Amino acid sequence: MTERFPYLPLGPLPAGQQDHRRFRTWAPTPASVELVVLTDGREQRYAMHDEQHGYRTSDEVRAPAGSRYGYYLDGDRKKRYPDPASRYQPEGVHGWSEVIDLEPLPDTGWRGHSLAEAVIYELHIGTFTPEGTLRAAIGKLDYLRDLGVNTLEVMPLNQTPGDRNWGYDGVKNFALFKAYGRPEDLRAFIDAAHERGIAVLIDVIYNHLGPEGNYLPEFFPVFTEKHHTPWGQAINFDDSQSDGVRNYWLQNVRMWLEEYGADGLRIDAVHAIKDYSATHFLEELATVVDEIGERQGRQMITIAECDLNAPRFIRSRADGGYGMSGQWVDEFHHALHVVLTGETRGYYEDFGSVETLAKALHDGYVYTGQYSRHRGRNFGVEADERVRPAQMVVFLQNHDQVGNRMIGDRILSSVGTDKYLLGAATYLLSPFTPLLFMGEEYGEQNPFPYFVHHGDDWLIEAVRKGRAAEFAAFQHEGHTVPDPQSEKTFASAKLSWEKDEKIARFYREALHLRAGAPKDFAFTDITVDHAGCLITWTVKGSPFLCCANFGDGALDIEVAGELLLQSNGATLAGERLHLPAWGFAAVGNS
């Protein structure tokens, strides 16, 4: 009665002799597994022995770094499968796997920082620089440090079909996307970030798998019929043989943190992780991350993308939560976006008033139990004192809120500079943890449309038709949906790095002002005044008062202090603050 399913490492593992490996895969589905290693152009085949609970191993196999390998299943040598835990796929999702031999992670003295200290910058490696590689991105790290960024949230790095993708069609979850470079390049990128005091979080997808090149079902029951998600069958976290599935993803967690030295994870759409186990997978994941951090003497961060206003995801495990560090808060974005743009389609219909934005500024969540017209039901619950404001990650833009628009247009193109800077100040100087989307800090105008590079014709056409159908109601506005498969669509998403100096200066000054405030914000006061146009807020212990005019007319209010930051020509004379339409001012406490 004491037996437990063992969580064992996967992939090519070091063995006793130099250049020799122990190969392990978890494969309870096939009757037999055979390892094949390509040596001097010839295939060398090795039997895989049953270890326990579906693990298959082959010991002391000579396979130097750079060797190509794969698996035959059920004696069929006409079909070779990549390793589910392959660290690199030089020929893409269908080809040979490659043996990677990274040096053990050294102790450089880097200790990381907490989410409460973080200013996060979300970036996509393929479009961040003209080259679209990890090595090229290293050249931008000094710029990001000087901007005031101390945490990078890197969009998914796993191998997807083709040479361009957002990263959410992953099927080789351990393999670095080959268009970005080699595993050594990712290690160098993270090391370079740490040298500049910048933490690196990796965006991971544990709620679904991509539609092309997914061979996991040939090895183990990765899906379950018990639950379904928007992508179809759910990942098997609580059905028969789910222990091995959980271990597969937890070994992936360990790889990013222990082999590459990343400082944490952003976990995609956790509301689509269906798990009714006594210990939820996310709680198990957070426990593993915390244990690694404690062992390595580093602070780790886990951020959940979650559209449920449910604080259990970020409450501590001692308080009955899952113990994630923080979560993306879409409702803050929605409230701010609607006030700035006036858009009310889709889920935006639940937002619109300045009072709603004030609630978002105070609580993070907007819906805390009240009726949602968009959902047609009561929604959400209030986050109590067990949740700190810093656990709420907020933004004016991110890859979803830009890229899931029909043409991937950024908000600046819709609202102009005055409203843009007001929106920036509202979230950058909120009590929550700010997340910038690459390029917004200087007014990037290039879009960030959805793009893919599939190899199956039927899938390419299905994606095109799906995107067109999704935005059919918007076609009359004079735009057409960019072809996701086109290389031109991908090229259009690359940052131009053409800077609007007014915007760039405002972002630098706002982040500098934030840096002088407390590291763990808490509100003391928030008001809405002047016919629902003015929001003022102060943060406990901070040296400034924020005043934001969300109206079309100028306001004059009594404020004592020093003008520290302003937009749209706000002025302070004596104790009279003149706040133009859509203007912002931060006033230092006198």
C-alpha positions as CSV (number, residue, x, y, z in Angstrom):
1,M,0.0,0.0,0.0
2,T,3.0,2.3,0.0
3,E,3.9,2.1,-3.7
4,R,3.7,5.4,-5.6
5,F,4.2,6.1,-9.3
6,P,7.8,7.3,-9.7
7,Y,8.5,10.6,-11.3
8,L,11.6,9.9,-13.4
9,P,13.7,12.1,-15.8
10,L,13.0,11.7,-19.5
11,G,15.2,11.8,-22.7
12,P,18.9,11.0,-23.2
13,L,20.4,11.0,-19.7
14,P,24.1,10.9,-18.7
15,A,25.5,7.4,-18.2
16,G,28.8,6.1,-16.8
17,Q,31.1,6.3,-19.8
18,Q,31.9,9.4,-21.8
19,D,29.6,10.0,-24.7
20,H,27.3,7.3,-23.4
21,R,23.6,7.8,-22.5
22,R,20.7,6.1,-20.8
23,F,17.7,6.8,-23.0
24,R,14.3,6.8,-21.1
25,T,10.8,7.4,-22.5
26,W,7.5,6.8,-20.9
27,A,5.5,4.7,-23.3
28,P,2.8,2.5,-21.8
29,T,0.8,2.5,-25.1
30,P,2.9,0.5,-27.5
31,A,3.8,-3.2,-26.9
32,S,7.4,-2.5,-27.7
33,V,9.8,0.4,-28.2
34,E,13.1,0.3,-30.1
35,L,15.7,3.1,-30.0
36,V,17.5,4.0,-33.2
37,V,20.6,6.1,-33.2
38,L,22.1,7.5,-36.4
39,T,25.9,6.8,-36.3
40,D,28.1,7.7,-39.3
41,G,25.1,7.6,-41.5
42,R,24.0,4.2,-40.4
43,E,21.2,3.2,-38.0
44,Q,22.1,1.5,-34.8
45,R,19.1,-0.1,-33.1
46,Y,18.8,-0.9,-29.3
47,A,16.1,-2.7,-27.5
48,M,14.2,-0.6,-24.8
49,H,13.6,-2.6,-21.7
50,D,10.6,-2.3,-19.4
51,E,11.6,-0.4,-16.3
52,Q,8.4,0.1,-14.3
53,H,5.0,1.7,-14.8
54,G,5.4,2.0,-18.5
55,Y,8.9,3.5,-18.5
56,R,11.2,2.1,-21.2
57,T,15.0,2.4,-21.0
58,S,18.1,1.5,-22.9
59,D,21.4,1.8,-21.0
60,E,24.9,2.7,-21.9
61,V,24.2,3.7,-25.5
62,R,27.0,5.4,-27.3
63,A,25.5,8.7,-28.5
64,P,27.8,11.7,-28.4
65,A,26.3,15.2,-28.3
66,G,24.9,16.0,-31.7
67,S,23.9,12.4,-32.4
68,R,20.5,12.0,-34.1
69,Y,18.0,9.4,-32.7
70,G,14.4,8.4,-32.7
71,Y,12.1,5.5,-31.8
72,Y,10.4,2.6,-33.6
73,L,7.1,1.5,-32.0
74,D,5.5,-2.0,-32.1
75,G,8.2,-3.3,-34.4
76,D,7.3,-1.0,-37.3
77,R,10.5,0.3,-38.8
78,K,8.8,2.1,-41.6
79,K,7.8,4.9,-39.2
80,R,10.3,6.6,-36.9
81,Y,9.1,8.8,-34.1
82,P,10.9,11.8,-32.5
83,D,11.5,11.6,-28.8
84,P,8.6,13.1,-26.8
85,A,11.3,14.7,-24.5
86,S,13.7,15.7,-27.3
87,R,15.7,18.8,-26.5
88,Y,16.2,19.8,-30.1
89,Q,14.6,18.9,-33.5
90,P,17.0,20.1,-36.2
91,E,14.7,18.9,-39.0
92,G,11.5,20.1,-37.4
93,V,8.6,18.3,-35.6
94,H,8.7,15.2,-37.8
95,G,12.4,14.6,-38.1
96,W,15.3,13.2,-36.1
97,S,15.8,14.2,-32.5
98,E,19.3,15.4,-31.5
99,V,21.3,14.6,-28.3
100,I,22.1,17.8,-26.5
101,D,24.8,18.0,-23.8
102,L,24.6,21.3,-21.8
103,E,27.1,21.9,-19.0
104,P,25.5,21.7,-15.5
105,L,24.0,25.0,-14.5
106,P,26.7,27.0,-12.6
107,D,26.0,29.1,-9.5
108,T,26.7,32.6,-10.7
109,G,25.4,34.3,-7.6
110,W,22.2,35.3,-9.3
111,R,19.3,35.2,-6.9
112,G,16.4,36.6,-8.9
113,H,13.7,38.8,-7.4
114,S,10.1,38.6,-6.4
115,L,7.0,39.3,-8.5
116,A,6.4,42.4,-6.2
117,E,9.7,43.9,-7.5
118,A,9.0,43.0,-11.2
119,V,8.5,45.2,-14.2
120,I,7.7,42.6,-16.9
121,Y,8.4,42.9,-20.7
122,E,6.6,40.4,-22.9
123,L,8.5,39.6,-26.1
124,H,8.4,37.2,-29.1
125,I,11.9,36.2,-30.1
126,G,11.1,35.8,-33.8
127,T,9.8,39.4,-34.2
128,F,11.7,41.2,-31.5
129,T,14.7,41.8,-33.7
130,P,15.2,41.7,-37.5
131,E,17.2,38.5,-37.1
132,G,14.6,36.9,-34.9
133,T,17.1,34.9,-32.9
134,L,18.1,34.5,-29.2
135,R,21.6,35.8,-30.0
136,A,20.2,38.9,-31.6
137,A,17.9,39.5,-28.6
138,I,21.0,39.6,-26.3
139,G,21.9,42.9,-28.1
140,K,18.7,44.5,-26.7
141,L,19.2,43.6,-23.1
142,D,21.1,46.8,-22.1
143,Y,18.3,48.8,-23.6
144,L,15.7,47.0,-21.6
145,R,17.7,47.3,-18.4
146,D,18.0,51.1,-19.0
147,L,14.3,51.3,-19.7
148,G,13.6,50.0,-16.2
149,V,12.6,46.4,-17.1
150,N,13.9,43.7,-14.8
151,T,11.8,40.7,-15.9
152,L,11.3,39.2,-19.4
153,E,8.3,37.1,-20.2
154,V,9.3,35.2,-23.4
155,M,6.6,33.8,-25.6
156,P,6.8,30.0,-26.0
157,L,10.1,28.6,-27.1
158,N,9.0,25.0,-27.9
159,Q,9.2,23.6,-31.4
160,T,6.1,24.1,-33.5
161,P,5.6,23.2,-37.2
162,G,7.7,25.3,-39.6
163,D,9.8,28.3,-39.0
164,R,7.4,30.9,-37.7
165,N,4.7,30.7,-35.0
166,W,3.4,32.4,-31.9
167,G,4.5,29.2,-30.1
168,Y,1.1,28.0,-28.9
169,D,0.9,25.1,-31.4
170,G,3.7,23.3,-29.6
171,V,4.1,19.5,-30.1
172,K,7.7,19.1,-29.2
173,N,7.4,20.7,-25.7
174,F,11.0,20.1,-24.6
175,A,12.7,21.1,-27.9
176,L,13.8,24.7,-28.5
177,F,12.3,26.3,-31.6
178,K,15.1,25.8,-34.1
179,A,14.5,29.2,-35.9
180,Y,15.6,30.9,-32.7
181,G,18.9,29.1,-32.4
182,R,20.3,26.2,-30.5
183,P,19.9,25.2,-26.8
184,E,23.3,26.8,-26.1
185,D,21.9,30.1,-27.4
186,L,19.0,30.0,-24.9
187,R,21.5,29.4,-22.1
188,A,23.6,32.3,-23.3
189,F,20.5,34.6,-23.5
190,I,19.4,33.8,-20.0
191,D,23.0,34.2,-18.6
192,A,23.3,37.6,-20.3
193,A,19.9,38.7,-18.9
194,H,21.0,37.7,-15.4
195,E,24.3,39.6,-15.8
196,R,22.1,42.7,-16.2
197,G,19.8,42.0,-13.3
198,I,17.0,40.7,-15.5
199,A,15.0,37.6,-14.7
200,V,13.6,35.4,-17.5
201,L,10.2,33.7,-17.5
202,I,9.3,31.1,-20.1
203,D,5.7,31.0,-21.5
204,V,4.6,27.3,-21.4
205,I,1.4,25.6,-22.6
206,Y,0.1,22.7,-20.6
207,N,-3.6,22.9,-21.6
208,H,-3.4,21.7,-25.2
209,L,-1.2,20.4,-28.0
210,G,-0.8,21.7,-31.5
211,P,-2.6,20.0,-34.5
212,E,0.5,19.0,-36.5
213,G,3.3,16.7,-35.5
214,N,1.7,15.6,-32.2
215,Y,3.0,12.0,-31.7
216,L,2.4,11.9,-27.9
217,P,-0.7,9.7,-28.2
218,E,1.5,7.0,-29.8
219,F,3.5,6.8,-26.6
220,F,1.0,7.5,-23.8
221,P,-2.6,8.5,-23.1
222,V,-2.0,12.3,-23.1
223,F,-5.7,13.1,-23.7
224,T,-8.8,12.1,-21.8
225,E,-12.5,11.9,-22.8
226,K,-13.5,13.0,-19.3
227,H,-13.0,16.7,-20.1
228,H,-13.0,18.9,-23.1
229,T,-11.5,22.3,-23.9
230,P,-11.8,24.8,-26.8
231,W,-9.1,22.8,-28.5
232,G,-10.9,19.4,-28.1
233,Q,-10.0,16.6,-25.7
234,A,-8.4,17.8,-22.5
235,I,-4.9,16.9,-21.4
236,N,-5.1,13.9,-19.1
237,F,-4.4,15.2,-15.6
238,D,-6.8,13.1,-13.6
239,D,-7.8,10.0,-15.6
240,S,-6.2,6.5,-15.8
241,Q,-2.4,6.7,-16.2
242,S,-2.4,10.5,-15.5
243,D,0.6,10.2,-13.2
244,G,2.9,9.7,-16.1
245,V,1.3,12.6,-18.0
246,R,1.8,14.9,-15.0
247,N,5.4,13.8,-14.8
248,Y,5.9,14.5,-18.4
249,W,4.9,18.2,-17.9
250,L,6.7,18.5,-14.6
251,Q,9.9,17.2,-16.2
252,N,9.4,20.0,-18.7
253,V,9.2,22.5,-15.9
254,R,12.4,21.2,-14.5
255,M,14.1,21.5,-17.8
256,W,13.5,25.2,-18.2
257,L,14.5,26.0,-14.6
258,E,17.3,23.4,-14.0
259,E,18.9,23.0,-17.4
260,Y,18.5,26.5,-18.8
261,G,18.4,28.6,-15.6
262,A,15.0,30.3,-16.3
263,D,13.5,32.1,-13.3
264,G,10.0,30.9,-13.6
265,L,7.1,30.3,-16.0
266,R,4.0,32.0,-17.4
267,I,1.4,29.2,-17.7
268,D,-1.0,29.6,-20.6
269,A,-4.8,29.5,-20.0
270,V,-4.9,27.6,-16.8
271,H,-8.7,27.6,-16.8
272,A,-8.4,25.0,-19.5
273,I,-6.3,22.7,-17.3
274,K,-9.1,20.3,-16.2
275,D,-8.1,18.4,-13.0
276,Y,-10.3,17.0,-10.2
277,S,-7.4,15.3,-8.4
278,A,-7.0,15.8,-4.7
279,T,-3.9,17.8,-5.6
280,H,-4.4,20.0,-8.6
281,F,-1.7,19.9,-11.2
282,L,-1.0,23.6,-10.8
283,E,-0.5,23.1,-7.1
284,E,2.0,20.3,-7.8
285,L,3.7,22.5,-10.4
286,A,4.0,25.4,-8.0
287,T,5.4,23.1,-5.4
288,V,8.1,21.8,-7.8
289,V,9.1,25.4,-8.8
290,D,9.4,26.5,-5.2
291,E,11.5,23.5,-4.3
292,I,13.9,24.2,-7.1
293,G,14.1,27.8,-6.1
294,E,14.8,26.8,-2.5
295,R,17.5,24.3,-3.5
296,Q,19.2,26.7,-5.9
297,G,18.9,29.7,-3.6
298,R,16.9,31.7,-6.2
299,Q,13.5,33.4,-6.2
300,M,11.2,31.8,-8.7
301,I,8.0,33.2,-10.2
302,T,4.9,31.4,-11.6
303,I,2.3,33.5,-13.4
304,A,-1.1,32.0,-14.4
305,E,-3.0,33.2,-17.4
306,C,-6.6,32.8,-16.1
307,D,-9.9,34.3,-17.2
308,L,-11.6,33.1,-13.9
309,N,-11.8,35.7,-11.2
310,A,-10.9,33.0,-8.7
311,P,-8.1,33.9,-6.2
312,R,-7.5,30.2,-5.3
313,F,-5.0,30.1,-8.1
314,I,-2.8,32.7,-6.4
315,R,-3.5,32.1,-2.7
316,S,-0.7,30.4,-0.8
317,R,-0.9,26.7,-0.3
318,A,-1.1,27.3,3.4
319,D,-4.3,29.3,2.7
320,G,-5.8,26.5,0.6
321,G,-4.7,27.9,-2.8
322,Y,-2.5,26.5,-5.5
323,G,0.4,28.8,-4.6
324,M,1.1,30.5,-7.9
325,S,3.0,33.8,-7.6
326,G,0.5,35.8,-9.7
327,Q,-2.0,35.9,-12.5
328,W,-2.7,37.9,-15.6
329,V,-5.8,40.1,-15.0
330,D,-7.6,40.6,-18.3
331,E,-10.4,42.5,-16.7
332,F,-8.1,45.4,-15.8
333,H,-7.1,45.6,-19.5
334,H,-10.7,45.4,-20.7
335,A,-11.9,48.2,-18.3
336,L,-9.0,50.5,-19.4
337,H,-9.3,49.6,-23.1
338,V,-13.0,50.4,-23.3
339,V,-12.7,53.7,-21.6
340,L,-9.9,54.7,-24.0
341,T,-11.4,53.3,-27.2
342,G,-15.2,53.2,-26.7
343,E,-15.3,49.6,-28.1
344,T,-18.1,47.5,-26.7
345,R,-18.2,44.4,-28.9
346,G,-17.9,40.9,-27.5
347,Y,-16.6,40.7,-23.9
348,Y,-16.1,44.4,-23.9
349,E,-19.8,44.9,-23.4
350,D,-19.3,44.2,-19.7
351,F,-17.1,47.3,-19.3
352,G,-17.3,51.0,-20.2
353,S,-17.6,53.4,-17.3
354,V,-14.9,55.2,-15.5
355,E,-16.3,53.8,-12.3
356,T,-15.7,50.3,-13.7
357,L,-12.1,51.3,-14.3
358,A,-11.8,52.6,-10.8
359,K,-13.0,49.3,-9.5
360,A,-10.3,47.5,-11.5
361,L,-7.7,49.9,-10.1
362,H,-8.8,49.1,-6.6
363,D,-9.5,45.4,-6.8
364,G,-7.8,44.1,-9.9
365,Y,-10.9,42.0,-10.7
366,V,-14.0,43.9,-12.0
367,Y,-16.5,41.1,-11.6
368,T,-16.5,39.8,-8.0
369,G,-19.9,38.1,-8.0
370,Q,-22.1,40.5,-9.9
371,Y,-24.0,39.7,-13.1
372,S,-22.1,39.6,-16.4
373,R,-24.1,40.4,-19.5
374,H,-21.6,38.8,-21.7
375,R,-21.6,35.5,-19.8
376,G,-25.2,35.7,-18.9
377,R,-24.6,34.8,-15.3
378,N,-23.0,36.0,-12.0
379,F,-19.3,35.9,-12.2
380,G,-16.2,36.0,-10.1
381,V,-15.4,36.4,-6.4
382,E,-13.5,39.1,-4.5
383,A,-9.8,38.7,-3.7
384,D,-9.5,39.1,0.0
385,E,-6.5,40.2,2.1
386,R,-4.7,36.9,1.4
387,V,-4.0,38.2,-2.1
388,R,-1.5,41.1,-2.5
389,P,-1.9,43.7,-5.3
390,A,1.5,42.7,-6.7
391,Q,0.1,39.2,-7.5
392,M,-2.1,40.9,-10.1
393,V,-0.3,41.4,-13.5
394,V,-1.8,44.1,-15.5
395,F,-1.2,45.6,-19.0
396,L,-2.4,48.0,-21.6
397,Q,-1.4,45.5,-24.3
398,N,-0.2,41.9,-24.6
399,H,0.2,39.4,-27.4
400,D,-3.4,38.2,-26.9
401,Q,-5.1,41.6,-26.8
402,V,-3.2,42.8,-29.9
403,G,-2.8,39.6,-31.9
404,N,-6.3,38.4,-31.5
405,R,-7.7,41.5,-33.1
406,M,-8.6,41.1,-36.8
407,I,-5.5,42.8,-38.2
408,G,-3.4,42.7,-35.0
409,D,-3.4,46.5,-34.7
410,R,-2.0,48.1,-31.6
411,I,-4.1,50.5,-29.5
412,L,-2.0,53.5,-30.4
413,S,-3.4,53.4,-33.9
414,S,-6.9,53.7,-32.5
415,V,-6.6,56.3,-29.7
416,G,-3.7,58.7,-30.5
417,T,-0.9,59.7,-28.2
418,D,-2.8,61.6,-25.5
419,K,-5.1,58.7,-24.6
420,Y,-2.2,56.3,-25.1
421,L,0.0,58.0,-22.5
422,L,-2.9,58.2,-20.1
423,G,-3.5,54.5,-20.4
424,A,0.2,53.8,-19.9
425,A,0.3,55.8,-16.7
426,T,-2.8,54.2,-15.4
427,Y,-1.3,50.7,-15.4
428,L,2.4,51.5,-14.9
429,L,1.6,53.5,-11.7
430,S,-1.2,51.2,-10.5
431,P,-0.6,49.1,-7.3
432,F,-0.3,46.0,-9.5
433,T,2.7,44.4,-11.4
434,P,3.0,46.0,-14.8
435,L,3.6,44.1,-18.0
436,L,4.7,45.9,-21.2
437,F,4.3,44.3,-24.6
438,M,7.3,44.7,-26.8
439,G,7.5,48.0,-28.6
440,E,4.7,49.7,-26.8
441,E,7.3,51.7,-24.7
442,Y,8.2,53.8,-27.8
443,G,5.0,53.7,-29.7
444,E,5.6,50.8,-32.1
445,Q,3.1,51.1,-35.0
446,N,3.7,47.7,-36.7
447,P,0.9,45.2,-35.9
448,F,1.2,41.8,-34.3
449,P,-1.1,39.6,-36.3
450,Y,-1.6,35.9,-35.8
451,F,0.9,33.8,-37.9
452,V,1.7,30.1,-38.5
453,H,3.8,28.0,-40.8
454,H,2.0,24.6,-41.1
455,G,3.0,21.9,-43.5
456,D,-0.3,20.2,-44.0
457,D,-2.5,21.7,-46.7
458,W,-5.8,20.8,-45.1
459,L,-4.6,22.5,-41.8
460,I,-3.4,25.6,-43.6
461,E,-6.8,26.0,-45.2
462,A,-8.7,25.2,-42.0
463,V,-6.7,27.9,-40.1
464,R,-7.4,30.5,-42.9
465,K,-11.1,29.7,-42.9
466,G,-11.3,29.7,-39.1
467,R,-9.7,33.2,-38.8
468,A,-12.0,34.6,-41.6
469,A,-15.1,33.2,-39.9
470,E,-14.0,34.6,-36.5
471,F,-13.9,38.1,-37.9
472,A,-16.7,37.9,-40.5
473,A,-18.7,40.6,-38.7
474,F,-15.8,43.0,-39.1
475,Q,-15.1,42.6,-42.8
476,H,-17.3,45.5,-43.7
477,E,-15.0,47.9,-42.0
478,G,-12.6,47.8,-45.0
479,H,-10.0,45.3,-43.7
480,T,-9.3,41.8,-44.6
481,V,-7.9,39.1,-42.2
482,P,-4.2,38.7,-42.8
483,D,-3.3,35.3,-44.2
484,P,-1.8,33.5,-41.1
485,Q,0.3,31.2,-43.3
486,S,1.9,34.1,-45.4
487,E,5.5,35.0,-44.6
488,K,4.4,38.6,-45.3
489,T,2.1,38.4,-42.3
490,F,5.0,37.3,-40.1
491,A,7.3,39.9,-41.5
492,S,4.7,42.6,-40.8
493,A,4.9,41.7,-37.1
494,K,8.6,42.5,-36.7
495,L,9.3,45.5,-34.6
496,S,10.4,48.5,-36.7
497,W,12.3,50.1,-33.7
498,E,11.1,53.5,-35.1
499,K,10.7,55.4,-31.8
500,D,8.3,58.2,-30.9
501,E,10.6,60.1,-28.5
502,K,7.7,61.7,-26.6
503,I,6.2,58.3,-25.8
504,A,9.6,56.7,-25.1
505,R,10.5,59.6,-22.7
506,F,7.2,59.2,-20.9
507,Y,7.6,55.5,-20.4
508,R,11.1,56.0,-19.0
509,E,10.0,58.7,-16.6
510,A,6.9,56.7,-15.5
511,L,9.0,53.6,-14.8
512,H,11.6,55.7,-13.0
513,L,8.9,57.1,-10.8
514,R,7.5,53.6,-10.1
515,A,11.0,52.4,-9.1
516,G,11.0,54.9,-6.2
517,A,7.7,53.6,-4.8
518,P,7.2,50.7,-2.4
519,K,7.9,47.2,-3.7
520,D,4.7,45.7,-2.4
521,F,1.9,48.2,-3.2
522,A,-1.3,48.5,-1.2
523,F,-4.1,51.1,-1.7
524,T,-5.0,53.7,0.8
525,D,-7.4,55.8,-1.3
526,I,-9.2,56.0,-4.7
527,T,-11.8,58.4,-5.8
528,V,-14.0,59.1,-8.9
529,D,-15.1,62.7,-9.3
530,H,-16.1,65.5,-11.7
531,A,-19.0,63.8,-13.3
532,G,-17.2,60.4,-13.5
533,C,-14.3,61.7,-15.5
534,L,-11.5,62.0,-12.9
535,I,-9.8,59.2,-11.0
536,T,-7.3,60.0,-8.3
537,W,-5.4,57.4,-6.4
538,T,-2.6,57.1,-3.9
539,V,-0.6,54.1,-2.9
540,K,0.4,53.4,0.7
541,G,3.9,54.7,1.4
542,S,4.4,56.1,-2.1
543,P,5.6,59.7,-2.6
544,F,3.0,60.7,-5.1
545,L,-0.7,61.1,-6.0
546,C,-2.0,60.1,-9.4
547,C,-4.6,62.1,-11.2
548,A,-6.2,60.9,-14.4
549,N,-8.7,62.8,-16.6
550,F,-10.8,60.3,-18.7
551,G,-13.0,63.1,-20.1
552,D,-13.1,65.3,-23.2
553,G,-12.9,68.5,-21.1
554,A,-10.2,70.1,-19.0
555,L,-10.4,69.9,-15.2
556,D,-8.9,72.1,-12.5
557,I,-8.5,70.6,-9.1
558,E,-6.8,71.6,-5.8
559,V,-3.6,69.6,-5.2
560,A,-0.6,70.5,-3.1
561,G,2.9,69.3,-4.0
562,E,5.4,69.0,-6.9
563,L,4.5,67.9,-10.5
564,L,6.6,64.7,-11.0
565,L,5.1,63.4,-14.3
566,Q,2.5,64.7,-16.7
567,S,1.0,64.0,-20.1
568,N,-0.9,66.3,-22.5
569,G,0.3,69.5,-21.0
570,A,-0.9,69.2,-17.4
571,T,0.4,72.0,-15.2
572,L,0.6,72.7,-11.5
573,A,0.5,76.4,-10.3
574,G,0.5,76.8,-6.5
575,E,-2.2,74.3,-5.4
576,R,-4.1,74.3,-8.7
577,L,-3.6,71.4,-11.0
578,H,-4.8,72.0,-14.6
579,L,-5.5,68.6,-16.2
580,P,-6.3,68.8,-19.9
581,A,-8.7,66.4,-21.6
582,W,-7.2,62.9,-21.4
583,G,-4.3,64.2,-19.3
584,F,-2.4,62.7,-16.5
585,A,-0.4,64.0,-13.6
586,A,1.6,62.5,-10.8
587,V,2.0,65.0,-7.9
588,G,4.6,64.5,-5.2
589,N,3.5,64.7,-1.6
590,S,4.3,68.0,-0.1
